[in-house]
Amino acid sequence: MRKRNFAVWMALCVVVMPAFLQAARITKVKGRNFIALEKNGTPWKIDEPVCAMREGREIGCGKVVKVKGLSALVQLQNLDDESNPVRSGDEANRTDLDILSTDHEKPKVATPSGQSSEVGIHGGLSLDHLTNIPASIGSGINLTSTGNRTSVIFGVDRKYRLSEFLSLEGEFNYVRRGTTINATVSGTSAVETINTDYLEVPLMLRGDFDLGVLRPFLLFGPSFASALNRSIAATDINNGQSVSQDASNAIRGFEVGLYAGGGVAFALGERISLNLSARYYYGLTDIDAGGSGIHHRGIVVLGGVTWKLGRPKFELAN
């Protein structure tokens, strides 16, 4: 009887103990992130070092950035061989914190260096108006109201990674600004449109917040613009006749402003992202050649696509 009980106990050990001692497994891989599932119930800890293993060989190491139940989201920080990526089914081996903090037998954690840049195209709407438009312009011309000039903006962009979360983003855009004015000219109702079209170069700092597939971001920086068109068009409301005249002598040809805004990037693959953003434009330059303090103000709504030019490179920490 004792022999039989001992045999049953040994059989249970053979079946149960391997499952209990089984290492955590990687269940899903997305880019440089993977999800590890712990089988023995030991809780994960934020910033806990984890290495992906296959057949006893280390593939790459990272740290836990998010925990949900027995699953942990691990952000990969170094990869021994880019041609041999982490795969679903690999072991997720917890690494001692002391090992990572010393130089002895540690899988050195990599930090970004020479992070790949991104290029993209974008387009959208510009809703612009001018401030401090005088209520009366000359004899018999009285302004009753002003409104936005809604038009287009499109261009190309390039982003240079400065750190894990901070980038320098430069753009080259064609943008149409200006304002609409309802006025009476010698008793006749008319609509005037001040057209100011520019080639602009914004240089902005961009801060990204990595949430996996989604990356919310903030933007801020100056913009430098050179005018392509400076004109005023007037339309008689009664008969629909319209006239346009050049306003190059009245409107300055160069403008400096500030952009501030944010948006979100959606990962469509390892290298391609869809970006949606909204910005506020604050013109710093008085565009009136006469110095009456007229400035651009506006909102820009953009959508675009970006491509990574190369894989991130990493330097091993000393």
Secondary structure, DSSP 8 states (H G I E B T S, - for coil): -HHHHHHHHHHHHHHHHHHHH--EEEEEEETTEEEEE-SS-----TT-EEEEEETTEEEEEEEEEEEETTEEEEEEEEES-TTS---TT-EEEE--HHHHTSSSS----EEE-S---EEEEEEEEEEEEES---SB-STTEEEEEEEEEEEEEEEEEEEEE-SSSEEEEEEEEEEEEEEEEEEEETTEEEEEEEEEEEEEEEEEEEEE--BTTEEEEEEEEEEEEEEEEEEEEEEETTT--EEEEE-TTTB-SEEEEEEEEEEEEEESSSSEEEEEEEEEEEE-S--BTT-S---EEEEEEEEEEEEE-S---EEE--
